[in-house]
Amino acid sequence: MKKIAIVLCFALLTIGLFATLEWTEAVAIRQGVNIEWFRTGIETTDGGAIYVWSDTKLGERDLWAQKVDGAGNMVWGEPVLIDGKPDRQEDPVITRTSDNNYVIAWIDFSADLDGDVYAQKIDGEGNLLWQEGGVPVCTLAGMQIDLNMEPDNEGGVYIIWVDSRNPSKDLFGQRLSANGSPLWIVNGIPIANGLGDEMQNTMLPDGEGGMIIAYTHSYASNDDLYAKRFNANGTMVWQNTLVISEAEGSQSDIRMAALNDGNFVFTWADKRSADTDIYAQKINLAGDLLWGSYLIVYSDQNGLARPQVNPRIVKTSDNGVIIVWEDFRLDTQNPDLFAQKISASGIKQWSEQGIALCTAEFAQVGPRLASDNNGGCFVVWDDLRNGNAPNVDIYAQHLSASGNALWEANGKAICIAPNEQSGSLIKVSNNIVFINWMDIRNGSVGIYYQALTYEGTVLLAVNGAEVFWGLSGDAPLDNYLILKRSSDVVIIWQDTRFANDGYRLFFQFLNPDGSIDFEPNGHPVTVSVGGSQSTPSAVVTPDDQIAIVWEDARGDNPKVYAQLLSASGERLWGEQGMELTVNSPLRQKDPKVSYYNGSLYFGWSGSDQVETSFFYHIYGQRIYNGQKMWGPNGILISTLAQSDLRNECTLYELIDNYYVWHRINPALATQTIWVKRVAEDGSAMDGWQEEGIQTSNYNDWDAIQLFPKAHKTPEGIFVMWRDLRNDYIQNYWGQHIAENGTYLWNPVGVNLNDNQKEQEKASIVVNSSGITFAWCENINGMNDIMAQKYSFPGEPLWTNSGYYVVQRDSAQSDPCLVYFPDGNYLISWADFLNIESDLYYKYITENGEMIGAPQGNVLCNASKSQYQPQTAILNNKAYTVWADGRSSGKTEILGLYAQKLGNGTPVTDVTIPPLQSLILHQNYPNPFNPETTISFTLKDPALSLKLNIYNIKGQLVKTLYDGALQKGQHSFVWNGTDETNCQVSSGVYFYRLSNGKESRQRKMVLLK
């Protein structure tokens, strides 16, 4: 009870000092589903099929399944969640067990970044039969990938995977019982672990409770083929590994089919000759080769030899096999499909050359086969005949026992919807042929299927029925914005969801309660324009309209387009936006927009031809009431002398009617920063030159000024840039220019915070008390975050060297600094303390005191990486949006998430008067057990400094430090012991910092 009272007392003392995140969960502004289709499906015994995939609709990548029937019904209603543990589950395989259930296995990254193997069993109703989260098959450290699975004859399964424990890539396996128990040793037994790599494999039950596996062995420059047989106990049945082929050259892509009489037929791609051919072999359960050394399915080793690759095999009902492969004999660039049937005795049943299954235009690839139970088979493939990539479609054929095509010549069109359909799979159940595929007809990935009769009659809608669909793509870095409006914030971003058609800009209104106004994942700024839109810039007008400008690649040359959205989000400048110029130079880029005095000002870098070369110069346009005021093509802002036309000018900022750009003078090898303020007619304002004003009149040989940032001030404009003068170390310089174009600071500029360190990624705010900025400071190869404040006349206010916002043994990046109406600040950043970056934030008082934990408070530490926070302040609340990689897996996938924070800066505590030389931070954690960190900032060096711990009676408990310290931020750890290193009791303690003239004191609570 006493402990609770202490905590409550401490909580009351700290109310108002630290804000918490105001939304329990971050709000998904743009979160994709990002389906990964792994060609995972199985026929059911009741005339249906089960399909399995992974997606990120819940944020991280999870595993899902759905059962379909021949009438287009989703039998289980909503998809069934197979596994939703943290991080990602992907690359599933499925098989039907002997007890008429189904086992799904997958690669699981919830506990190992390299991947483990897990499995789950479901029944025909979609019920999970094993423990939630699946049973572990292999959780050994290291990589496990590339699953293969077949049933045993007791309701369990054999699972094979590629394993790097040795550390070459080997094959390991496990047998699971019907209830999911491992029957072999934990983490599996070695199936093939010789020198070199064993990866690609094919496996089937041996019909006697064990299994047979064949695999490709890679060593040196050749690939060879081997086979083994294992019994139910995991013991190898054959005394020696069976050699399928050790011929010269490489043999690969081995596949197998089981015949009725306990024999097995293998097929593979064989390059013992000049080009790859298709070979085959038959074995029995004793491991004997039954077709001599090999059987050549097809070879064209002559003067026009062309490769044959990727064979697939299926057993036919008359105890033969059909082999289909990709064949380049008619086209060296685009393969066709050929097929051959072979009897159990090894006799080719069709033409010696095989039959042409499909020889349509362009490529036919990725065949999959299923028996028709009448001596023939069904074949499905991905087909590019309708215009080549990305126009990939699905075609299929029914081959009779004699090799006749029973459907349309060259295949029946299963799906010819727009964009890409690929990854086709075919299964047969109760005389219904099920074909499914990955489909991007709507710009994002979905899973579709079609059901057909044996005669080829389609049973579902033309182009198939949707099994599941969801948004794909992501929101790329450096291409999103957040802006405040009168009662909400607007978020604008580039979106890759329509990658085949071009990236598009989307927007969303986010309300203070966390709700959104438009459909989930945003509303497009324009309709489809057939080209990518990038680098958006936007401004909110006083009546809550939003002007957006971007670079647009819809035509031959990228141009700048703009859109005006009404307060409720309607497109006011046409469905496709407004082009800012009639002419179409080689390229327009770096679009910017601002609002000033009732007009919208636009700027961009435009490519001009100078003799035979092209150089960028700065152009602008003013729009008033929807009308272009500076002519159809805008006006030149960066006016140059004829001799300087080869100077390259690129726009960086447009604030009110101030244009800020970077200029390269190739004749002088200098790079400088320029500003120009324009009047309503586009001419230079009084006091400004038509050429603009250079922010620094430093023009020596090392005048290299880069990456300007700017902000409006009450007196004009503040510009800062990275400058290499004197030492070629890029640190920030700045200039304050009055409204009339005069320098307010030193004409050469002011070195804003010269710590002899590289500086980058500055963020600026301006309020009534001065100009404040934060940046990344390179400390021994890793960035920390610093901040500084200047008065408008140009005096540093937070010491000459600024304050550290955070210092730790990790890299910090992308600081975003904003201020609240009371003049205090919020800063957020990305921190790479772990393998992946998280987001942190901290409050800073107007006089530079850092509030909260020294390392900052967690804004978001979801799985994977979070980047580039951006914040807008609305009604004393902060709204932060960031790029969020929680859906990432094989590739990084970035969504957008947002969080709301309150103003957590404290009201001045009368018991702790503000001091100019000492800033004592609150300890962290607090309450604590067993230790806490005490941090403070010295604005000046201290010759005699003490940091003491006192109990509630005022008695000295321990002296943590007594001596001299340099200015800057310092931290000490108290482990709850006294001067004799004995543990003290729980309770309230005080820590006091004193330099002999001034002292500061704070409370902390030790809990045990």
VOLO-39170 format. One record per residue (C-alpha): x, y, z; residue in one letter. Coordinates in steps of 0.5 Angstrom, whole numbers, padded with zeros to 4 digits, always signed. Layout:
XYZA...
# end
This chain:
+0000+0000+0000M+0006+0005+0002K+0009+0003-0005K+0002+0005-0009I+0002+0011-0005A+0009+0013-0007I+0007+0012-0014V+0001+0016-0014L+0004+0022-0011C+0010+0022-0016F+0005+0022-0021A+0001+0028-0019L+0008+0031-0018L+0009+0030-0026T+0002+0031-0029I+0003+0036-0034G+0011+0035-0035L+0011+0030-0040F+0005+0028-0045A+0003+0021-0047T+0001+0019-0054L-0006+0021-0055E-0008+0015-0059W-0007+0008-0056T-0005+0006-0063E-0002+0009-0069A-0007+0011-0074V-0006+0007-0081A-0006+0013-0086I-0004+0008-0092R-0003+0001-0090Q-0003-0004-0096G-0005-0011-0096V+0001-0013-0101N-0001-0021-0102I+0004-0025-0104E+0002-0031-0108W+0007-0037-0107F+0003-0042-0112R+0000-0046-0106T-0006-0049-0107G-0009-0056-0106I-0016-0060-0109E-0021-0062-0104T-0024-0069-0104T-0031-0065-0104D-0030-0062-0111G-0027-0055-0108G-0020-0052-0107A-0016-0049-0102I-0011-0043-0103Y-0006-0041-0098V-0002-0034-0099W+0001-0029-0094S-0001-0021-0094D+0000-0015-0089T-0008-0013-0088K-0006-0013-0081L+0000-0009-0081G+0005-0015-0081E+0005-0021-0086R+0001-0026-0084D-0002-0033-0087L-0009-0034-0089W-0013-0039-0093A-0019-0040-0097Q-0023-0045-0099K-0027-0045-0106V-0032-0049-0110D-0034-0050-0117G-0040-0045-0116A-0035-0039-0114G-0037-0039-0107N-0032-0037-0102M-0034-0043-0097V-0031-0041-0091W-0034-0034-0092G-0028-0029-0090E-0021-0032-0090P-0018-0036-0085V-0012-0034-0081L-0007-0039-0081I-0002-0035-0077D-0001-0028-0074G+0005-0028-0070K+0009-0022-0070P+0014-0020-0076D+0012-0025-0082R+0010-0031-0084Q+0011-0033-0091E+0012-0038-0097D+0007-0043-0095P+0006-0050-0098V+0000-0055-0097I-0001-0062-0097T-0007-0067-0096R-0006-0072-0091T-0008-0079-0090S-0014-0077-0085D-0017-0072-0090N-0014-0066-0087N-0009-0061-0089Y-0002-0059-0087V+0000-0052-0088I+0008-0051-0087A+0011-0044-0088W+0018-0040-0086I+0017-0036-0080D+0020-0030-0078F+0017-0028-0071S+0023-0031-0067A+0029-0031-0072D+0031-0026-0077L+0033-0031-0082D+0027-0035-0081G+0024-0042-0078D+0020-0047-0080V+0013-0048-0077Y+0007-0052-0079A-0001-0052-0078Q-0006-0057-0079K-0013-0055-0081I-0020-0059-0083D-0024-0058-0089G-0028-0053-0085E-0022-0049-0084G-0021-0050-0076N-0014-0050-0074L-0013-0057-0071L-0006-0056-0068W-0004-0050-0063Q-0005-0043-0064E+0001-0040-0068G+0003-0047-0071G+0008-0052-0069V+0015-0051-0069P+0019-0056-0074V+0026-0053-0074C+0028-0047-0070T+0035-0047-0070L+0039-0041-0071A+0041-0039-0078G+0037-0039-0085M+0031-0044-0087Q+0028-0043-0093I+0025-0047-0099D+0020-0052-0096L+0017-0058-0099N+0012-0063-0096M+0008-0069-0097E+0004-0074-0093P+0006-0080-0089D+0001-0086-0089N-0001-0084-0082E-0004-0077-0082G+0002-0074-0081G+0007-0070-0086V+0014-0070-0089Y+0017-0063-0089I+0024-0062-0093I+0027-0055-0092W+0034-0052-0095V+0038-0051-0088D+0045-0046-0087S+0047-0049-0081R+0053-0052-0084N+0054-0047-0086P+0053-0049-0094S+0046-0050-0096K+0044-0057-0095D+0037-0061-0094L+0034-0062-0088F+0028-0066-0086G+0023-0067-0081Q+0017-0072-0080R+0011-0069-0076L+0005-0074-0073S-0002-0073-0074A-0002-0069-0068N+0004-0065-0070G+0009-0068-0066S+0016-0069-0069P+0018-0076-0070L+0025-0075-0072W+0030-0071-0068I+0029-0064-0066V+0030-0059-0071N+0031-0065-0076G+0035-0070-0079I+0040-0069-0085P+0037-0071-0092I+0043-0069-0096A+0049-0065-0093N+0055-0066-0097G+0060-0061-0100L+0057-0056-0104G+0050-0054-0104D+0044-0058-0104E+0037-0054-0105M+0032-0056-0111Q+0029-0062-0110N+0023-0066-0111T+0019-0071-0106M+0014-0076-0106L+0011-0082-0101P+0014-0088-0103D+0008-0092-0102G+0010-0096-0096E+0010-0091-0090G+0017-0087-0092G+0019-0082-0098M+0023-0082-0104I+0027-0075-0105I+0031-0073-0111A+0035-0067-0111Y+0040-0062-0115T+0047-0062-0112H+0052-0056-0114S+0059-0056-0113Y+0064-0053-0116A+0061-0051-0123S+0057-0057-0124N+0050-0059-0122D+0049-0067-0121D+0043-0070-0119L+0042-0076-0114Y+0036-0079-0110A+0035-0082-0103K+0030-0086-0100R+0028-0086-0092F+0023-0090-0088N+0018-0087-0083A+0024-0087-0078N+0028-0083-0082G+0033-0088-0083T+0036-0088-0090M+0033-0095-0094V+0039-0095-0099W+0046-0097-0097Q+0048-0091-0102N+0046-0085-0105T+0043-0086-0112L+0046-0083-0118V+0041-0080-0122I+0046-0076-0127S+0053-0074-0126E+0054-0073-0133A+0059-0067-0136E+0055-0060-0135G+0050-0059-0131S+0043-0062-0129Q+0038-0059-0126S+0030-0058-0125D+0029-0065-0123I+0022-0067-0122R+0018-0074-0121M+0012-0077-0121A+0010-0084-0118A+0007-0090-0122L+0002-0095-0120N+0007-0101-0119D+0012-0097-0114G+0016-0094-0119N+0018-0087-0120F+0020-0083-0126V+0024-0077-0126F+0025-0071-0131T+0030-0066-0131W+0034-0061-0136A+0041-0063-0138D+0046-0059-0141K+0051-0065-0142R+0051-0062-0149S+0052-0055-0152A+0045-0053-0150D+0040-0056-0145T+0036-0062-0147D+0030-0066-0143I+0032-0072-0140Y+0028-0078-0136A+0030-0084-0132Q+0025-0089-0128K+0027-0092-0121I+0024-0098-0117N+0023-0098-0109L+0030-0102-0109A+0034-0096-0112G+0035-0099-0119D+0035-0095-0125L+0030-0098-0130L+0031-0094-0137W+0039-0095-0137G+0043-0089-0136S+0038-0085-0138Y+0032-0083-0143L+0033-0077-0148I+0026-0074-0148V+0028-0069-0153Y+0035-0067-0156S+0036-0062-0162D+0044-0062-0161Q+0045-0060-0168N+0047-0054-0172G+0041-0050-0170L+0041-0053-0163A+0037-0049-0158R+0035-0050-0150P+0029-0054-0147Q+0028-0052-0140V+0024-0052-0134N+0020-0059-0135P+0014-0061-0131R+0011-0068-0130I+0005-0071-0129V+0003-0079-0128K-0003-0081-0133T-0009-0086-0131S-0006-0091-0136D+0001-0091-0132N+0005-0087-0136G+0007-0080-0135V+0007-0073-0139I+0012-0068-0139I+0012-0061-0141V+0017-0056-0142W+0019-0049-0145E+0022-0050-0151D+0027-0045-0155F+0027-0049-0162R+0023-0044-0166L+0025-0037-0162D+0031-0036-0159T+0028-0030-0154Q+0021-0033-0153N+0020-0040-0151P+0014-0044-0153D+0011-0050-0150L+0012-0057-0152F+0010-0064-0149A+0011-0072-0149Q+0008-0078-0146K+0012-0084-0144I+0010-0090-0143S+0012-0094-0136A+0017-0098-0141S+0020-0092-0143G+0017-0091-0150I+0015-0085-0153K+0008-0085-0154Q+0007-0078-0159W+0012-0075-0164S+0019-0076-0163E+0020-0069-0163Q+0014-0068-0158G+0008-0064-0160I+0007-0057-0160A+0003-0055-0154L+0003-0048-0155C+0007-0044-0160T+0003-0037-0160A+0007-0030-0160E+0012-0028-0155F+0013-0033-0149A+0009-0038-0146Q+0012-0040-0139V+0011-0043-0132G+0007-0049-0134P+0003-0053-0129R+0000-0060-0130L-0006-0064-0127A-0008-0071-0129S-0015-0072-0133D-0016-0079-0130N-0017-0081-0138N-0010-0082-0140G-0009-0075-0141G-0008-0068-0137C-0009-0061-0136F-0004-0056-0137V-0004-0049-0135V+0001-0043-0136W+0003-0036-0136D+0002-0033-0143D+0005-0026-0146L+0002-0027-0153R-0003-0021-0152N+0003-0015-0153G+0009-0018-0148N+0010-0016-0141A+0007-0013-0137P+0001-0016-0141N+0001-0023-0138V-0005-0028-0139D-0007-0035-0137I-0008-0040-0142Y-0010-0047-0141A-0010-0054-0145Q-0013-0061-0145H-0009-0066-0148L-0012-0073-0149S-0008-0079-0148A-0006-0079-0156S-0004-0072-0155G-0009-0068-0158N-0011-0061-0156A-0018-0062-0154L-0019-0054-0152W-0018-0049-0157E-0011-0049-0161A-0005-0046-0158N-0009-0046-0151G-0016-0043-0148K-0016-0036-0145A-0017-0037-0138I-0016-0030-0136C-0014-0024-0141I-0016-0018-0136A-0012-0012-0136P-0005-0012-0134N-0001-0018-0131E-0004-0025-0129Q+0001-0030-0127S+0003-0035-0122G-0002-0040-0125S-0004-0047-0122L-0008-0052-0124I-0012-0058-0119K-0018-0062-0121V-0023-0065-0116S-0030-0068-0118N-0029-0067-0125N-0028-0060-0124I-0022-0056-0126V-0020-0051-0122F-0015-0046-0124I-0012-0040-0120N-0007-0034-0121W-0004-0028-0118M-0008-0022-0122D-0006-0015-0122I-0012-0012-0126R-0014-0007-0121N-0007-0005-0120G-0006-0009-0114S-0005-0016-0113V-0011-0021-0112G-0012-0028-0112I-0017-0030-0118Y-0020-0037-0120Y-0024-0040-0125Q-0027-0047-0125A-0028-0051-0132L-0031-0057-0134T-0027-0063-0137Y-0030-0060-0144E-0027-0053-0143G-0034-0050-0141T-0032-0044-0136V-0037-0044-0130L-0035-0037-0127L-0035-0030-0130A-0031-0029-0135V-0024-0028-0133N-0025-0031-0126G-0028-0030-0119A-0024-0026-0114E-0022-0030-0108V-0018-0024-0105F-0016-0018-0107W-0012-0012-0103G-0008-0006-0104L-0001-0007-0106S+0005-0002-0107G+0007+0003-0102D+0009+0010-0100A+0016+0012-0102P+0021+0016-0098L+0021+0023-0099D+0015+0024-0102N+0010+0025-0097Y+0007+0032-0093L+0003+0034-0087I+0000+0040-0087L-0005+0043-0082K-0012+0046-0083R-0017+0050-0079S-0020+0044-0076S-0016+0038-0078D-0009+0036-0082V-0008+0034-0089V-0003+0028-0091I-0001+0028-0098I+0004+0022-0101W+0006+0019-0107Q+0003+0012-0108D+0006+0006-0112T-0001+0002-0112R-0002+0003-0119F+0005+0001-0121A+0004-0001-0128N+0000+0005-0130D+0005+0010-0126G+0005+0012-0119Y+0000+0017-0117R-0001+0022-0111L-0006+0021-0106F-0009+0025-0100F-0013+0024-0093Q-0016+0029-0088F-0014+0026-0081L-0019+0029-0075N-0017+0030-0068P-0020+0024-0066D-0016+0020-0071G-0022+0019-0076S-0021+0020-0083I-0025+0023-0088D-0024+0019-0095F-0024+0012-0096E-0018+0008-0093P-0012+0009-0096N-0013+0016-0099G-0016+0019-0105H-0013+0021-0111P-0011+0028-0113V-0012+0026-0120T-0015+0021-0124V-0010+0016-0128S-0006+0020-0133V-0002+0014-0135G+0005+0017-0132G+0008+0017-0125S+0007+0023-0121Q+0013+0025-0116S+0016+0030-0111T+0009+0034-0109P+0009+0040-0105S+0003+0043-0102A+0000+0049-0099V-0006+0050-0095V-0010+0057-0096T-0014+0061-0091P-0020+0058-0093D-0018+0051-0092D-0017+0049-0100Q-0010+0045-0102I-0006+0047-0107A-0001+0041-0110I+0004+0041-0115V+0008+0036-0117W+0013+0033-0123E+0009+0029-0128D+0011+0024-0133A+0005+0023-0137R+0008+0026-0143G+0014+0025-0147D+0018+0030-0142N+0016+0031-0135P+0013+0037-0133K+0010+0041-0127V+0002+0040-0126Y-0002+0043-0120A-0009+0041-0117Q-0013+0045-0113L-0017+0041-0108L-0023+0045-0104S-0024+0045-0097A-0028+0038-0098S-0023+0035-0102G-0026+0036-0109E-0022+0037-0115R-0022+0044-0118L-0017+0044-0123W-0020+0039-0127G-0020+0031-0126E-0013+0031-0129Q-0010+0037-0126G-0007+0043-0129M-0001+0044-0133E+0003+0050-0131L+0006+0051-0138T+0004+0050-0145V+0011+0049-0147N+0014+0042-0146S+0022+0043-0145P+0026+0037-0144L+0024+0037-0136R+0021+0041-0131Q+0023+0039-0124K+0023+0041-0117D+0016+0044-0116P+0014+0048-0110K+0008+0052-0109V+0006+0058-0103S+0000+0062-0102Y+0001+0070-0101Y-0003+0076-0101N-0009+0072-0104G-0005+0069-0110S-0002+0062-0111L+0006+0062-0113Y+0009+0056-0116F+0016+0055-0118G+0020+0050-0121W+0027+0048-0125S+0026+0048-0132G+0031+0045-0137S+0033+0051-0142D+0037+0049-0148Q+0044+0053-0149V+0047+0052-0155E+0048+0044-0156T+0047+0043-0148S+0041+0044-0143F+0041+0047-0136F+0036+0048-0131Y+0034+0055-0129H+0028+0057-0124I+0021+0059-0127Y+0015+0061-0123G+0008+0062-0124Q+0002+0066-0120R-0005+0064-0120I-0010+0068-0118Y-0018+0066-0118N-0015+0060-0122G-0012+0064-0128Q-0005+0064-0130K-0002+0071-0129M+0005+0071-0131W+0003+0068-0138G+0002+0061-0141P+0009+0059-0139N+0010+0063-0133G+0017+0067-0133I+0024+0066-0131L+0026+0068-0124I+0033+0066-0124S+0035+0072-0129T+0042+0071-0132L+0047+0075-0136A+0048+0072-0143Q+0055+0070-0141S+0052+0066-0135D+0047+0062-0138L+0051+0056-0137R+0050+0057-0130N+0045+0051-0127E+0040+0053-0122C+0035+0048-0118T+0030+0051-0114L+0030+0049-0107Y+0025+0053-0103E+0019+0058-0105L+0016+0061-0098I+0011+0067-0099D+0014+0070-0105N+0021+0069-0104Y+0024+0064-0109Y+0031+0060-0106V+0035+0056-0111W+0042+0053-0111H+0047+0056-0117R+0053+0052-0120I+0058+0057-0124N+0062+0052-0128P+0067+0057-0130A+0069+0059-0123L+0067+0052-0120A+0063+0055-0115T+0056+0053-0112Q+0052+0059-0108T+0045+0060-0106I+0041+0065-0108W+0034+0069-0106V+0029+0073-0110K+0023+0076-0108R+0018+0078-0113V+0012+0083-0114A+0006+0081-0117E+0008+0082-0124D+0014+0077-0123G+0019+0083-0123S+0024+0083-0117A+0021+0087-0111M+0024+0094-0109D+0031+0093-0106G+0032+0086-0110W+0036+0085-0116Q+0033+0081-0122E+0039+0076-0122E+0037+0075-0114G+0041+0076-0108I+0047+0071-0106Q+0046+0069-0099T+0053+0070-0098S+0058+0074-0101N+0064+0070-0100Y+0066+0068-0107N+0073+0065-0106D+0075+0058-0110W+0072+0054-0104D+0065+0057-0104A+0061+0051-0104I+0054+0052-0101Q+0049+0046-0102L+0042+0044-0100F+0039+0051-0097P+0033+0051-0092K+0029+0057-0091A+0024+0060-0087H+0020+0066-0087K+0021+0071-0081T+0018+0077-0078P+0023+0081-0082E+0024+0077-0088G+0027+0071-0089I+0032+0066-0086F+0036+0061-0090V+0041+0056-0088M+0046+0052-0092W+0051+0047-0092R+0058+0050-0093D+0065+0047-0095L+0069+0054-0094R+0076+0053-0091N+0076+0046-0089D+0071+0042-0093Y+0067+0040-0088I+0060+0041-0089Q+0057+0045-0083N+0051+0050-0083Y+0052+0057-0085W+0046+0062-0085G+0044+0069-0087Q+0038+0073-0085H+0035+0078-0091I+0030+0083-0090A+0024+0084-0094E+0028+0090-0098N+0033+0085-0100G+0039+0088-0095T+0043+0083-0091Y+0041+0083-0083L+0047+0079-0081W+0054+0079-0084N+0055+0079-0091P+0059+0073-0092V+0054+0069-0087G+0054+0066-0080V+0057+0060-0078N+0051+0057-0074L+0054+0052-0070N+0062+0050-0072D+0063+0044-0068N+0068+0042-0074Q+0063+0036-0075K+0059+0034-0081E+0052+0037-0081Q+0046+0035-0085E+0038+0034-0085K+0037+0041-0082A+0030+0043-0079S+0028+0050-0078I+0022+0053-0074V+0021+0061-0073V+0017+0064-0067N+0017+0071-0064S+0023+0069-0060S+0027+0067-0065G+0030+0062-0070I+0031+0055-0068T+0034+0049-0072F+0036+0042-0071A+0040+0038-0075W+0044+0031-0075C+0051+0032-0072E+0056+0027-0075N+0060+0024-0069I+0065+0019-0070N+0061+0016-0076G+0054+0016-0073M+0049+0022-0073N+0047+0025-0066D+0041+0031-0066I+0043+0038-0064M+0039+0044-0064A+0041+0051-0063Q+0037+0058-0063K+0039+0065-0066Y+0036+0072-0064S+0033+0075-0070F+0039+0080-0070P+0044+0074-0070G+0046+0072-0063E+0046+0065-0061P+0042+0064-0055L+0043+0056-0053W+0051+0057-0052T+0055+0058-0058N+0055+0051-0059S+0048+0049-0059G+0045+0043-0055Y+0045+0036-0056Y+0038+0033-0056V+0040+0026-0056V+0047+0023-0056Q+0047+0015-0056R+0051+0010-0059D+0047+0009-0065S+0045+0014-0071A+0040+0019-0071Q+0037+0022-0077S+0031+0026-0080D+0030+0031-0074P+0023+0034-0075C+0022+0041-0071L+0016+0044-0069V+0013+0049-0064Y+0007+0050-0060F+0003+0056-0059P+0007+0058-0052D+0013+0058-0056G+0016+0051-0053N+0018+0046-0058Y+0017+0038-0060L+0022+0035-0064I+0022+0028-0067S+0027+0023-0070W+0029+0016-0073A+0034+0012-0068D+0038+0006-0071F+0039+0004-0064L+0037-0003-0066N+0038-0007-0073I+0032-0003-0075E+0030+0004-0074S+0025+0007-0069D+0022+0014-0068L+0023+0018-0062Y+0021+0025-0059Y+0023+0030-0054K+0020+0036-0052Y+0024+0043-0051I+0023+0049-0047T+0023+0056-0050E+0030+0057-0047N+0033+0050-0049G+0031+0045-0043E+0031+0038-0046M+0024+0035-0042I+0024+0027-0041G+0029+0022-0042A+0036+0023-0045P+0035+0018-0050Q+0028+0021-0052G+0021+0018-0051N+0018+0012-0056V+0014+0015-0061L+0013+0008-0065C+0018+0002-0064N+0013-0003-0069A+0017-0008-0072S+0021-0007-0078K+0024+0001-0079S+0020+0007-0078Q+0023+0013-0082Y+0022+0021-0083Q+0017+0023-0078P+0014+0030-0080Q+0009+0034-0076T+0004+0039-0076A+0001+0043-0070I-0006+0044-0069L-0009+0047-0063N-0004+0046-0059N-0003+0039-0061K+0002+0035-0065A+0000+0031-0071Y+0006+0026-0073T+0006+0022-0080V+0012+0017-0082W+0014+0012-0087A+0013+0005-0083D+0016-0001-0085G+0012-0006-0081R+0010-0010-0087S+0017-0011-0090S+0019-0018-0092G+0023-0020-0098K+0023-0012-0100T+0022-0006-0096E+0014-0004-0096I+0013+0003-0093L+0006+0005-0091G+0004+0011-0087L+0002+0012-0080Y+0000+0018-0076A+0000+0019-0068Q-0002+0025-0064K+0002+0028-0058L+0000+0034-0053G+0004+0039-0051N+0009+0036-0046G+0013+0042-0044T+0012+0044-0037P+0010+0051-0034V+0016+0054-0030T+0017+0050-0023D+0017+0056-0018V+0021+0051-0013T+0026+0050-0019I+0028+0057-0022P+0031+0057-0029P+0038+0058-0029L+0043+0060-0035Q+0049+0055-0033S+0045+0049-0031L+0040+0045-0034I+0038+0039-0030L+0034+0033-0033H+0029+0029-0030Q+0032+0022-0029N+0030+0016-0033Y+0027+0011-0032P+0023+0014-0026N+0020+0011-0022P+0026+0006-0023F+0029-0001-0020N+0035-0003-0020P+0038+0003-0023E+0037+0010-0027T+0040+0015-0031T+0041+0022-0029I+0043+0027-0034S+0044+0035-0034F+0047+0040-0039T+0052+0045-0038L+0052+0051-0042K+0059+0053-0039D+0065+0049-0037P+0065+0048-0029A+0071+0048-0025L+0067+0045-0019S+0061+0041-0020L+0057+0036-0015K+0052+0031-0016L+0049+0029-0010N+0043+0024-0008I+0039+0026-0002Y+0034+0022+0002N+0027+0025+0004I+0030+0027+0011K+0036+0031+0007G+0041+0027+0009Q+0047+0026+0004L+0046+0018+0001V+0051+0019-0004K+0056+0023-0009T+0055+0021-0016L+0060+0026-0018Y+0065+0031-0015D+0070+0035-0020G+0071+0039-0027A+0067+0038-0033L+0067+0041-0040Q+0060+0044-0043K+0055+0040-0046G+0051+0034-0044Q+0053+0029-0039H+0050+0023-0036S+0051+0019-0029F+0048+0012-0027V+0045+0011-0020W+0044+0004-0018N+0041+0005-0011G+0047+0004-0007T+0050+0009-0001D+0057+0011+0000E+0058+0004+0002T+0055+0001-0004N+0050-0002+0000C+0043-0002-0003Q+0038+0003+0000V+0031+0002+0002S+0025+0004-0003S+0022+0011-0003G+0023+0018-0005V+0030+0021-0006Y+0033+0028-0009F+0038+0029-0013Y+0042+0036-0013R+0047+0039-0018L+0051+0045-0016S+0057+0049-0019N+0058+0053-0012G+0054+0059-0015K+0048+0055-0017E+0044+0049-0016S+0038+0045-0019R+0034+0039-0015Q+0029+0034-0018R+0025+0028-0014K+0026+0021-0016M+0022+0015-0014V+0026+0008-0012L+0021+0002-0012L+0023-0005-0010K
# end
